[in-house]
Amino acid sequence: MDSNLKPSNANNNFKEVLLKKLSYAVTFSVLSHLIVIFMYTFIINFSVQPLQWLRQTFSTLTSFTTWLHLIPFASIIFAQIMICAKDYVLKGTCQLTRFRRFISIFSVRTFLLGLLHVAVGGVAIWLYLSLSESQYQNLYNSCKDSNQCLVEGSFFMILSGLWTGLYFFVQVCLSDKNLIFPVIQQRKLLYFKARFLPLLKESKEAAFYPTAYFFLIYYSFGSYLRDLFAHSFKLHVQDDHLNIFLYGYVWIFATLYILNMNLMRFFFELFLTEPIVYPITTMYDTEASLSEAFFLNNMPILQHLACLDLYLLSMWSPQRRQSLFTLSQPGGHSHTWNHMVQGALQLINEFTHTLNRSADVLTKDEKLKPLTDKPETSFKSTPYIQHQPSIPQVKQKYPNMRNISMSSLQQLDPIMIEHQQNMNTSPLTSGISETSESVQEKLNRYLDCLKSFQIIKYVFGELPEVQIQHCLRNGQLIVWTTQGLSNIAVASFTEDPYGVVQKDLPVLITSLIELKLSIEKLNKVPMFSRKGPGFDYFSFKMKNSVNTAVKRSLCNICLTFGSYLQDIPLKRDIALQLQCYL
């Protein structure tokens, strides 16, 4: 079965695997928020008497008021996580112009995600204050003359939560998100213990800037915001000075918010990057095979896991490698290997083509002129041919042999030929063609005039470096694929009894050499120079990783098949590129 025509049942199986991973990530993300709240409740109910401490904490957590506050908070968290999950699961779009990138910010999904981040920041602090028995437990209280007065301390901290949510959304959520696969796979509990303290330290440092900015904003516009809120809800304002400890509380609450957001990202990485053992061959259409997973362009996380599984089986699974070297019965065809290598090489070739196309645009000094730049010259050089009937001039290898097509054309009635010429050169037809050509020419001149303005070119011009960055986001996928294929090729030297892999060695070596040459082109791109404009560290690091993986793969193949490379049918330029590895 062709891997491009995957059955719907197999697609459903892939979706089930993905939904299972997402359900674990979402569940643990919500639980992490609740655990942070429980720990906060346990700390604020501190008492020198342990029994009273535990009793007070238990009564607070089991009260109806607490759960009445927790239910809406958990609902907002769940909605936020579900919308954020799209960034880690589905394929992202590449915005090639600044105008498109600017327009994409104002989408409905971005608006909802920003609103949820702001709401979570404010509701979280409101929940923390509600659980504490202090003067800031309520946003307003009763004051003199039976009026309701605004508690400025509560307003100050809730407003800081809204600001922290907005700041985090602008700084983090609007940027590109890349799942980082761990170098060494560990048990989930051990990996969590190893990552929790660094995440806590990172959250404390990241909370400093939004807190400092909020203090400056509230110092400048705090009185205006306070009076506006009090006037809107008909509350009185008391002239109370803010407690100095409130500034510390704001920093602590900002740290807890950022910690929860970092834990949410961590749980997505923990469960989505967990390796999957795909079956090499399937007996039923409902199962998802490894070869089919290579074509899941709409679900890149499963595509990455397929490449990771290919790399792992090439290193540590001799039994699974034997499944690739088997032949079909009856028939004796290597369908399993053919389907797998087809999907893997397609990923490499598409990656190479995208890099070549983008790098050529950036490094080319001037574009080639189109062939239609000089229509008048070619038209004037053959004025007589325009009025002659179209008779093909065929070079006769045997002049004595009659050409049937020529004789049939020569036997045409001259009246019919003249009538056909009159039809082709009628005033109506020539007038329409001249009008369309003039309109097209004016439109092209107008577009060229617009493109000459720097502001138009800056806003609407395509950015090839964005295409390169988007392509290198899948660099880890190429690293695993190239090393996996080379390891299988090396293992086939002693494990492949039928030579099913050796027949594809020319194609594999050619694809790796072309990928190596395309990576070398990127060295001339300014964005990969540390002193150049628009330097991107992630793209720079991923480029080096892909380059190292390709060189390692070629070196392993040449060391194994070095004595037989002359027998492999390769192009001359490809064979010359292999000389440095021999």
Backbone torsions as a table, in degrees:
resi	resn	phi	psi	omega
1	MET	NA	136.6	179.7
2	ASP	-68.8	133.3	-177.4
3	SER	-70.9	-20.7	178.1
4	ASN	-72.6	-22.8	-179.1
5	LEU	-105.3	68.7	-175.9
6	LYS	-73.4	138.1	178.4
7	PRO	-69.0	153.8	-178.2
8	SER	-65.3	-31.2	178.9
9	ASN	-64.5	-39.2	176.6
10	ALA	-65.5	-38.3	176.1
11	ASN	-61.4	-40.0	177.0
12	ASN	-63.5	-35.9	177.8
13	ASN	-65.7	-40.8	176.5
14	PHE	-62.4	-41.2	179.6
15	LYS	-65.7	-36.4	177.8
16	GLU	-64.4	-41.1	177.7
17	VAL	-62.9	-42.8	-179.3
18	LEU	-67.8	-42.6	179.4
19	LEU	-65.0	-34.3	177.5
20	LYS	-64.2	-43.9	177.3
21	LYS	-64.4	-42.0	179.9
22	LEU	-65.4	-38.4	-179.4
23	SER	-62.6	-40.0	176.8
24	TYR	-64.7	-44.0	-178.6
25	ALA	-64.2	-43.3	-179.5
26	VAL	-66.9	-42.8	-178.6
27	THR	-62.3	-47.4	-178.8
28	PHE	-70.7	-28.2	176.5
29	SER	-67.7	-43.2	177.2
30	VAL	-65.8	-41.4	179.6
31	LEU	-64.6	-33.8	178.9
32	SER	-64.0	-38.6	175.7
33	HIS	-62.9	-44.0	-179.0
34	LEU	-67.1	-37.8	178.9
35	ILE	-65.4	-38.5	176.8
36	VAL	-62.6	-39.6	177.8
37	ILE	-66.0	-41.6	178.9
38	PHE	-64.4	-39.9	177.4
39	MET	-66.4	-37.8	176.3
40	TYR	-63.4	-42.4	178.0
41	THR	-64.0	-38.9	179.6
42	PHE	-64.9	-36.2	-177.5
43	ILE	-76.1	-42.1	-175.7
44	ILE	-72.7	-18.0	177.2
45	ASN	-94.7	27.1	-177.4
46	PHE	-61.4	140.1	177.7
47	SER	-148.1	148.7	179.3
48	VAL	-69.0	-19.0	176.5
49	GLN	-95.4	113.8	-174.8
50	PRO	-59.8	-41.0	-178.3
51	LEU	-65.0	-43.3	178.2
52	GLN	-66.0	-35.6	177.2
53	TRP	-60.9	-49.2	179.3
54	LEU	-66.3	-39.1	-178.9
55	ARG	-65.4	-43.1	-179.8
56	GLN	-66.5	-39.6	178.2
57	THR	-65.5	-42.9	-179.3
58	PHE	-65.5	-41.8	179.5
59	SER	-66.2	-34.4	178.4
60	THR	-68.8	-41.9	-177.6
61	LEU	-73.2	-27.8	-177.6
62	THR	-97.0	1.6	-179.2
63	SER	-73.0	153.9	-179.3
64	PHE	-66.9	-35.0	-179.4
65	THR	-64.5	-39.6	179.7
66	THR	-62.1	-46.7	-179.2
67	TRP	-72.0	-25.1	174.2
68	LEU	-67.0	-29.7	175.6
69	HIS	-82.6	-32.5	-176.0
70	LEU	-72.7	-33.8	-175.1
71	ILE	-63.0	-49.9	177.3
72	PRO	-65.9	-33.8	178.5
73	PHE	-65.3	-44.1	178.3
74	ALA	-65.0	-34.2	178.7
75	SER	-65.8	-41.9	178.3
76	ILE	-65.7	-40.7	178.6
77	ILE	-62.0	-43.4	-179.2
78	PHE	-62.8	-43.2	178.6
79	ALA	-64.6	-39.7	179.0
80	GLN	-64.0	-43.0	-178.3
81	ILE	-67.4	-39.2	-179.1
82	MET	-64.9	-37.3	178.1
83	ILE	-72.5	-37.7	178.3
84	CYS	-67.8	-25.3	-177.8
85	ALA	-62.8	-25.8	-179.5
86	LYS	-62.2	-33.5	-179.0
87	ASP	-67.4	-25.2	-176.5
88	TYR	-98.6	-10.5	-172.2
89	VAL	-113.0	-51.0	-174.0
90	LEU	-86.7	162.8	-179.2
91	LYS	-75.3	129.2	-179.5
92	GLY	-79.5	152.4	178.8
93	THR	-89.1	147.2	179.7
94	CYS	-102.1	113.4	178.7
95	GLN	-91.5	107.8	-172.0
96	LEU	-84.0	-12.3	179.8
97	THR	-123.3	156.9	178.0
98	ARG	-66.3	-32.5	179.6
99	PHE	-65.6	-43.2	178.9
100	ARG	-66.0	-38.6	178.0
101	ARG	-64.9	-36.9	178.6
102	PHE	-69.5	-40.7	-179.8
103	ILE	-67.6	-35.9	-178.8
104	SER	-64.3	-21.0	178.8
105	ILE	-68.2	-28.7	-174.1
106	PHE	-98.0	32.3	176.1
107	SER	-80.4	164.7	-180.0
108	VAL	-64.7	-40.2	-179.8
109	ARG	-63.9	-42.0	178.6
110	THR	-63.8	-39.4	178.6
111	PHE	-63.9	-45.3	179.2
112	LEU	-64.5	-40.9	-179.5
113	LEU	-65.8	-41.5	176.5
114	GLY	-65.1	-40.2	178.0
115	LEU	-62.8	-39.5	179.5
116	LEU	-69.0	-37.9	177.1
117	HIS	-63.4	-43.3	178.4
118	VAL	-65.3	-42.1	-179.6
119	ALA	-64.7	-41.1	179.3
120	VAL	-63.6	-40.8	178.4
121	GLY	-62.1	-43.5	179.6
122	GLY	-73.5	-43.0	-178.1
123	VAL	-67.7	-34.0	179.7
124	ALA	-62.8	-46.0	179.3
125	ILE	-69.1	-37.3	175.3
126	TRP	-59.7	-38.8	178.4
127	LEU	-69.5	-42.0	177.6
128	TYR	-60.6	-42.9	179.9
129	LEU	-69.0	-33.8	179.9
130	SER	-68.3	-31.5	-179.8
131	LEU	-79.4	-17.4	-179.3
132	SER	-93.8	140.6	178.7
133	GLU	-93.7	80.3	-178.9
134	SER	-139.6	-179.8	-179.4
135	GLN	-71.5	-13.2	179.5
136	TYR	-99.1	17.6	-178.2
137	GLN	-67.9	-33.4	-179.3
138	ASN	-115.8	155.5	179.5
139	LEU	-77.5	-23.2	177.7
140	TYR	-144.8	160.8	177.8
141	ASN	-147.0	174.0	-179.3
142	SER	-81.3	139.4	178.2
143	CYS	-129.5	-164.1	-175.3
144	LYS	-65.7	155.1	179.8
145	ASP	62.8	28.0	176.0
146	SER	56.7	36.3	177.8
147	ASN	-106.1	162.8	177.1
148	GLN	-99.0	126.4	-177.9
149	CYS	-113.6	144.4	179.5
150	LEU	-76.7	132.4	174.0
151	VAL	-88.2	104.2	-172.7
152	GLU	-65.4	-31.0	178.3
153	GLY	-63.0	-43.2	177.0
154	SER	-65.6	-42.8	178.1
155	PHE	-61.9	-39.5	-179.9
156	PHE	-62.7	-44.8	-177.0
157	MET	-75.1	-38.4	178.1
158	ILE	-66.1	-39.1	177.0
159	LEU	-64.7	-34.6	176.5
160	SER	-66.0	-35.2	176.2
161	GLY	-65.1	-40.9	176.2
162	LEU	-62.3	-41.8	179.5
163	TRP	-66.4	-40.2	179.0
164	THR	-62.8	-41.3	177.2
165	GLY	-63.0	-41.6	178.5
166	LEU	-66.8	-42.2	-179.6
167	TYR	-63.7	-44.3	-179.9
168	PHE	-65.0	-38.1	179.8
169	PHE	-64.8	-44.5	-178.0
170	VAL	-68.7	-39.8	-175.0
171	GLN	-78.4	-34.7	-170.6
172	VAL	-112.4	-49.2	-169.5
173	CYS	-73.3	-24.7	178.9
174	LEU	-83.7	-8.2	178.3
175	SER	-89.6	168.0	179.3
176	ASP	-70.8	142.3	-178.4
177	LYS	-112.6	130.4	179.5
178	ASN	-127.2	125.5	175.7
179	LEU	-75.0	128.8	-179.6
180	ILE	-97.3	116.6	177.5
181	PHE	-80.6	134.2	179.5
182	PRO	-66.7	146.6	179.5
183	VAL	-68.1	-41.1	179.2
184	ILE	-121.0	124.9	178.7
185	GLN	-75.3	127.8	179.3
186	GLN	-123.3	170.5	171.8
187	ARG	-65.2	149.8	-173.1
188	LYS	-61.0	-41.8	-178.6
189	LEU	-65.7	-42.7	178.8
190	LEU	-65.4	-39.3	179.3
191	TYR	-66.9	-37.2	177.9
192	PHE	-66.4	-43.0	179.3
193	LYS	-64.2	-34.2	180.0
194	ALA	-75.0	-25.1	-174.7
195	ARG	-101.4	-14.9	-172.3
196	PHE	-68.3	-49.2	-178.1
197	LEU	-63.7	-42.4	173.7
198	PRO	-61.2	-35.8	176.9
199	LEU	-66.5	-39.4	178.5
200	LEU	-64.7	-42.5	178.0
201	LYS	-64.6	-41.6	178.1
202	GLU	-63.9	-37.4	-179.9
203	SER	-68.0	-39.5	178.4
204	LYS	-62.9	-41.0	179.6
205	GLU	-71.5	-38.4	-179.2
206	ALA	-70.5	-24.4	-179.2
207	ALA	-77.2	-11.4	-176.7
208	PHE	-68.6	-44.5	-174.4
209	TYR	-68.9	-48.6	177.5
210	PRO	-62.8	-32.1	177.9
211	THR	-67.2	-44.9	179.5
212	ALA	-64.7	-41.3	178.3
213	TYR	-64.1	-37.8	179.9
214	PHE	-66.7	-38.9	178.0
215	PHE	-60.6	-41.0	178.7
216	LEU	-67.0	-41.0	-179.9
217	ILE	-66.3	-43.6	-178.2
218	TYR	-70.5	-32.9	176.8
219	TYR	-65.5	-32.8	-178.0
220	SER	-86.5	-42.3	-173.5
221	PHE	-123.3	11.4	-175.6
222	GLY	-64.1	-41.6	-178.6
223	SER	-65.5	-38.1	178.1
224	TYR	-65.8	-44.8	179.1
225	LEU	-64.8	-39.9	179.5
226	ARG	-64.8	-45.8	179.9
227	ASP	-66.1	-37.3	178.8
228	LEU	-64.7	-42.5	179.4
229	PHE	-67.7	-43.4	-179.7
230	ALA	-65.2	-38.6	179.0
231	HIS	-68.8	-35.1	-179.5
232	SER	-66.7	-36.2	-178.1
233	PHE	-105.8	11.9	175.6
234	LYS	56.7	52.8	178.0
235	LEU	-114.0	149.7	176.3
236	HIS	-88.5	151.7	-178.7
237	VAL	-111.8	126.7	176.6
238	GLN	-96.5	144.2	-179.8
239	ASP	-84.8	72.7	178.0
240	ASP	-109.7	138.5	177.4
241	HIS	-82.7	145.9	180.0
242	LEU	-70.8	138.6	177.5
243	ASN	-68.6	143.3	-178.6
244	ILE	-65.1	-27.5	-179.8
245	PHE	-70.7	-18.7	179.5
246	LEU	-62.8	-32.8	179.2
247	TYR	-66.4	-36.6	175.2
248	GLY	-68.5	-38.0	177.8
249	TYR	-63.3	-39.2	179.6
250	VAL	-62.0	-42.3	178.8
251	TRP	-66.1	-38.9	178.7
252	ILE	-65.5	-44.8	179.9
253	PHE	-65.2	-37.4	176.4
254	ALA	-65.0	-37.2	176.7
255	THR	-63.9	-42.7	178.7
256	LEU	-64.4	-38.6	179.2
257	TYR	-64.3	-49.1	-179.1
258	ILE	-66.4	-34.3	176.6
259	LEU	-62.7	-42.4	177.7
260	ASN	-63.3	-40.3	178.2
261	MET	-66.8	-39.1	177.4
262	ASN	-68.1	-36.2	176.5
263	LEU	-66.0	-36.2	177.2
264	MET	-62.3	-44.9	177.3
265	ARG	-64.7	-38.9	-179.9
266	PHE	-62.3	-42.1	-179.1
267	PHE	-68.5	-33.4	173.5
268	PHE	-62.8	-44.1	178.0
269	GLU	-66.5	-37.9	-176.6
270	LEU	-63.4	-44.7	-174.2
271	PHE	-91.6	-35.5	-177.6
272	LEU	-75.1	-28.3	-179.8
273	THR	-91.8	4.8	177.5
274	GLU	-67.3	129.2	-175.8
275	PRO	-61.5	149.0	176.4
276	ILE	-120.7	134.6	176.3
277	VAL	-93.7	99.9	178.5
278	TYR	-78.9	141.7	174.5
279	PRO	-70.2	140.4	178.8
280	ILE	-70.0	-46.6	177.2
281	THR	-124.8	149.9	-178.8
282	THR	-122.4	143.5	178.1
283	MET	-91.0	-24.1	-176.5
284	TYR	-127.9	156.5	179.9
285	ASP	-71.3	-17.1	-178.4
286	THR	-76.9	-14.1	-179.8
287	GLU	-89.2	149.7	-179.1
288	ALA	-104.3	119.6	-177.6
289	SER	-93.7	168.7	-179.4
290	LEU	-67.3	-41.0	-178.9
291	SER	-64.3	-33.8	178.8
292	GLU	-72.4	-29.9	-178.0
293	ALA	-68.8	-22.0	179.1
294	PHE	-67.5	-21.4	-176.1
295	PHE	-97.7	11.5	-178.3
296	LEU	-85.7	70.0	-180.0
297	ASN	-69.4	-26.1	-179.8
298	ASN	-81.7	-12.2	176.2
299	MET	-127.7	78.8	-172.2
300	PRO	-64.0	-26.3	-178.8
301	ILE	-66.4	-39.8	176.8
302	LEU	-70.2	-31.0	175.8
303	GLN	-67.0	-40.6	176.2
304	HIS	-63.2	-42.4	-179.8
305	LEU	-66.1	-31.4	176.0
306	ALA	-66.5	-42.6	177.6
307	CYS	-66.7	-36.5	175.8
308	LEU	-64.5	-40.9	177.9
309	ASP	-64.7	-37.2	176.2
310	LEU	-62.0	-42.7	179.4
311	TYR	-66.5	-41.8	-178.5
312	LEU	-67.5	-40.9	179.5
313	LEU	-69.2	-30.1	177.9
314	SER	-70.2	-21.4	-178.4
315	MET	-97.2	-41.1	-166.1
316	TRP	-126.6	4.9	-173.9
317	SER	-127.7	81.8	177.7
318	PRO	-65.8	-30.7	178.8
319	GLN	-67.8	-40.5	178.1
320	ARG	-71.0	-30.6	176.1
321	ARG	-66.0	-34.3	177.7
322	GLN	-63.3	-29.5	176.9
323	SER	-65.6	-29.8	177.5
324	LEU	-74.5	-27.3	-175.6
325	PHE	-90.0	0.4	-177.0
326	THR	-81.7	160.5	177.5
327	LEU	-110.9	151.5	-179.2
328	SER	-73.5	147.1	177.2
329	GLN	-127.6	124.4	-2.2
330	PRO	-82.7	169.3	177.0
331	GLY	117.9	-41.2	179.8
332	GLY	69.4	41.0	179.0
333	HIS	-109.5	149.8	-179.5
334	SER	-92.7	63.8	-177.4
335	HIS	-66.6	-38.1	-177.1
336	THR	-62.2	-49.1	178.9
337	TRP	-67.3	-39.4	-178.3
338	ASN	-61.8	-44.3	180.0
339	HIS	-66.6	-39.8	-178.1
340	MET	-68.9	-47.2	-177.6
341	VAL	-70.7	-27.1	176.6
342	GLN	-63.8	-46.7	179.2
343	GLY	-67.7	-39.1	-178.8
344	ALA	-67.8	-44.5	179.4
345	LEU	-68.7	-29.6	177.0
346	GLN	-65.3	-39.1	176.6
347	LEU	-62.5	-44.6	-178.7
348	ILE	-66.1	-43.2	-177.6
349	ASN	-68.4	-39.1	176.6
350	GLU	-64.8	-41.0	177.2
351	PHE	-61.9	-44.0	179.6
352	THR	-64.8	-43.0	-179.1
353	HIS	-63.5	-41.3	179.9
354	THR	-65.7	-41.8	178.8
355	LEU	-65.6	-42.3	179.8
356	ASN	-63.1	-43.8	-177.7
357	ARG	-65.1	-42.6	-178.5
358	SER	-73.9	-39.5	-179.6
359	ALA	-67.8	-35.9	178.7
360	ASP	-65.1	-36.4	179.2
361	VAL	-67.3	-37.7	-177.6
362	LEU	-75.6	-36.5	-175.4
363	THR	-90.8	-12.3	-178.3
364	LYS	-77.3	131.3	-178.8
365	ASP	-74.1	-42.3	178.7
366	GLU	-145.4	147.4	-178.3
367	LYS	-80.0	152.3	175.6
368	LEU	-69.0	140.2	179.3
369	LYS	-73.6	144.1	179.5
370	PRO	-68.9	159.5	-177.7
371	LEU	-69.2	-15.9	-177.6
372	THR	-93.5	17.5	-179.8
373	ASP	-72.9	-27.7	-175.8
374	LYS	-125.0	64.7	-179.6
375	PRO	-73.5	-28.4	-176.0
376	GLU	-71.3	-35.6	-177.9
377	THR	-65.0	-48.6	-180.0
378	SER	-69.1	-27.3	-178.9
379	PHE	-74.7	-38.3	-178.4
380	LYS	-78.2	-22.5	-177.7
381	SER	-72.3	-19.2	179.7
382	THR	-132.8	64.3	-177.1
383	PRO	-72.8	-27.0	-175.0
384	TYR	-78.4	-32.1	-177.0
385	ILE	-66.7	-25.9	-178.3
386	GLN	-63.6	-30.8	-175.9
387	HIS	-99.1	8.6	-179.3
388	GLN	-103.9	151.5	175.1
389	PRO	-65.6	145.7	-175.8
390	SER	-76.1	101.4	178.9
391	ILE	-119.6	118.3	-178.3
392	PRO	-66.2	136.6	178.2
393	GLN	-96.4	104.5	-176.4
394	VAL	-105.4	129.5	177.7
395	LYS	-75.8	122.4	-175.2
396	GLN	-86.7	119.2	174.2
397	LYS	-76.0	-35.6	176.6
398	TYR	-118.6	99.4	-174.0
399	PRO	-66.8	-23.0	-179.5
400	ASN	-79.3	-14.2	-178.0
401	MET	-83.8	135.1	-178.0
402	ARG	-77.1	135.1	174.9
403	ASN	-93.9	112.1	-174.8
404	ILE	-65.3	-40.0	-178.6
405	SER	-65.8	-38.8	179.3
406	MET	-67.6	-43.2	-178.3
407	SER	-66.9	-34.4	180.0
408	SER	-69.2	-35.9	178.4
409	LEU	-71.5	-34.9	-178.7
410	GLN	-71.9	-23.3	-179.1
411	GLN	-86.7	5.1	179.0
412	LEU	-67.8	150.8	179.8
413	ASP	-70.5	127.5	178.6
414	PRO	-58.2	-30.1	179.0
415	ILE	-65.9	-40.1	178.6
416	MET	-66.0	-39.0	179.6
417	ILE	-65.0	-42.6	179.5
418	GLU	-65.5	-38.0	178.2
419	HIS	-64.7	-38.9	179.0
420	GLN	-66.5	-37.9	177.8
421	GLN	-65.0	-39.1	179.0
422	ASN	-66.2	-34.7	178.2
423	MET	-67.5	-39.7	-178.0
424	ASN	-72.3	-27.4	-176.7
425	THR	-111.5	32.5	178.6
426	SER	-70.9	151.6	-178.9
427	PRO	-60.5	-36.2	-178.3
428	LEU	-66.6	-45.8	-178.7
429	THR	-66.3	-44.9	-179.8
430	SER	-66.3	-34.6	178.5
431	GLY	-66.4	-42.5	179.2
432	ILE	-64.9	-43.3	-179.1
433	SER	-65.3	-40.7	178.7
434	GLU	-65.6	-38.0	179.0
435	THR	-65.6	-44.5	-179.9
436	SER	-65.2	-38.2	178.7
437	GLU	-66.6	-39.7	179.4
438	SER	-67.3	-39.5	177.7
439	VAL	-64.7	-43.2	179.5
440	GLN	-64.2	-38.5	179.6
441	GLU	-66.7	-42.3	177.9
442	LYS	-65.0	-38.8	178.9
443	LEU	-65.0	-41.0	178.1
444	ASN	-65.1	-39.2	177.4
445	ARG	-64.7	-39.2	180.0
446	TYR	-66.0	-42.0	178.9
447	LEU	-66.5	-40.0	177.9
448	ASP	-64.7	-35.5	177.8
449	CYS	-66.5	-40.2	178.2
450	LEU	-66.6	-39.2	-178.8
451	LYS	-68.6	-19.8	-180.0
452	SER	-71.4	-21.2	177.9
453	PHE	-75.9	131.6	-177.0
454	GLN	-66.3	-35.1	-178.8
455	ILE	-67.5	-38.0	177.3
456	ILE	-67.2	-43.4	179.6
457	LYS	-65.7	-35.3	-179.6
458	TYR	-68.8	-38.5	-175.7
459	VAL	-83.8	-45.2	-172.3
460	PHE	-104.5	-5.2	179.8
461	GLY	-73.7	145.4	179.5
462	GLU	-72.5	147.2	-179.2
463	LEU	-111.8	98.9	-179.1
464	PRO	-62.8	-29.0	179.6
465	GLU	-65.8	-27.2	175.8
466	VAL	-66.9	-39.2	176.9
467	GLN	-63.2	-38.3	178.1
468	ILE	-67.0	-43.4	178.1
469	GLN	-61.7	-42.5	179.0
470	HIS	-65.0	-36.9	179.3
471	CYS	-69.7	-40.7	-178.6
472	LEU	-72.3	-12.2	173.3
473	ARG	-63.7	-24.2	175.3
474	ASN	-96.6	21.2	-177.7
475	GLY	-65.5	-36.1	179.3
476	GLN	-62.4	-34.8	176.4
477	LEU	-60.6	-42.2	180.0
478	ILE	-71.2	-35.1	178.1
479	VAL	-60.2	-47.8	179.7
480	TRP	-67.2	-38.9	-176.8
481	THR	-67.2	-46.3	-179.0
482	THR	-64.4	-44.9	179.9
483	GLN	-69.4	-35.3	178.1
484	GLY	-64.6	-45.3	179.3
485	LEU	-65.2	-40.9	179.9
486	SER	-67.4	-38.9	178.2
487	ASN	-65.0	-38.7	177.3
488	ILE	-66.7	-39.5	178.0
489	ALA	-63.9	-40.1	177.9
490	VAL	-66.4	-42.6	179.2
491	ALA	-66.8	-29.3	-179.2
492	SER	-67.2	-17.9	179.5
493	PHE	-61.1	-31.0	179.7
494	THR	-117.1	-17.2	-174.1
495	GLU	-107.1	-17.2	-175.7
496	ASP	-89.7	104.5	-177.0
497	PRO	-78.2	-17.8	-175.0
498	TYR	-109.9	-6.9	179.9
499	GLY	71.5	33.0	-178.5
500	VAL	-72.3	-24.8	-180.0
501	VAL	-86.6	-36.6	-176.6
502	GLN	-62.2	-28.6	-179.7
503	LYS	-68.4	-21.8	179.5
504	ASP	-102.1	7.9	178.9
505	LEU	-61.1	-41.3	178.0
506	PRO	-59.3	-42.3	179.8
507	VAL	-67.2	-41.0	-179.5
508	LEU	-65.0	-46.3	-179.6
509	ILE	-65.0	-40.4	178.8
510	THR	-62.6	-42.7	179.5
511	SER	-64.6	-39.8	179.5
512	LEU	-68.2	-39.5	178.5
513	ILE	-65.9	-43.1	178.3
514	GLU	-63.0	-38.3	176.5
515	LEU	-65.8	-40.0	178.0
516	LYS	-62.0	-42.8	179.4
517	LEU	-66.8	-36.7	178.2
518	SER	-68.1	-35.3	176.7
519	ILE	-67.5	-37.7	178.7
520	GLU	-65.9	-27.7	176.0
521	LYS	-64.1	-29.9	-177.1
522	LEU	-69.5	-16.5	178.4
523	ASN	-65.3	-21.1	178.9
524	LYS	-88.9	-5.5	-178.3
525	VAL	-81.6	132.5	-176.4
526	PRO	-62.3	-28.8	-176.1
527	MET	-68.4	-14.2	178.8
528	PHE	-99.8	7.1	173.7
529	SER	-98.4	129.4	-176.7
530	ARG	-61.0	-27.4	179.1
531	LYS	-97.4	-0.9	-178.0
532	GLY	-85.2	166.4	179.1
533	PRO	-73.6	145.1	176.8
534	GLY	69.6	31.8	-179.3
535	PHE	-65.1	129.0	-179.4
536	ASP	-117.3	113.5	-175.1
537	TYR	-67.7	-39.4	-179.1
538	PHE	-63.6	-45.3	178.8
539	SER	-65.3	-38.3	178.3
540	PHE	-63.2	-44.0	179.7
541	LYS	-67.5	-40.6	-179.6
542	MET	-68.8	-35.7	176.9
543	LYS	-61.5	-43.7	178.6
544	ASN	-65.5	-35.7	179.1
545	SER	-66.2	-44.1	178.6
546	VAL	-64.8	-41.8	179.8
547	ASN	-62.2	-42.8	178.7
548	THR	-65.6	-40.8	-179.8
549	ALA	-64.9	-40.9	-180.0
550	VAL	-66.3	-44.4	179.3
551	LYS	-64.3	-39.7	177.8
552	ARG	-64.3	-39.9	179.8
553	SER	-65.2	-45.2	178.7
554	LEU	-64.9	-37.6	179.5
555	CYS	-64.9	-41.9	179.2
556	ASN	-64.3	-41.3	179.7
557	ILE	-65.8	-42.3	-178.6
558	CYS	-69.0	-36.5	177.8
559	LEU	-66.6	-32.8	-178.6
560	THR	-81.9	-44.9	-176.0
561	PHE	-105.1	23.4	-175.6
562	GLY	-58.6	-38.0	-178.3
563	SER	-76.8	-11.6	-175.3
564	TYR	-118.2	6.5	-177.8
565	LEU	-64.9	-29.2	179.0
566	GLN	-68.1	-22.4	179.0
567	ASP	-86.9	-8.9	179.7
568	ILE	-86.4	126.7	-178.6
569	PRO	-72.5	98.5	179.4
570	LEU	-122.1	153.4	174.5
571	LYS	-67.7	159.4	-174.6
572	ARG	-64.6	-43.3	-179.3
573	ASP	-66.6	-33.5	177.2
574	ILE	-68.7	-42.0	179.1
575	ALA	-64.2	-35.4	177.7
576	LEU	-66.6	-35.4	178.3
577	GLN	-66.0	-25.5	-178.9
578	LEU	-81.7	-10.0	-175.9
579	GLN	-65.0	-29.2	-179.0
580	CYS	-73.1	-11.2	179.3
581	TYR	-102.4	-0.4	-177.9
582	LEU	-97.2	NA	NA
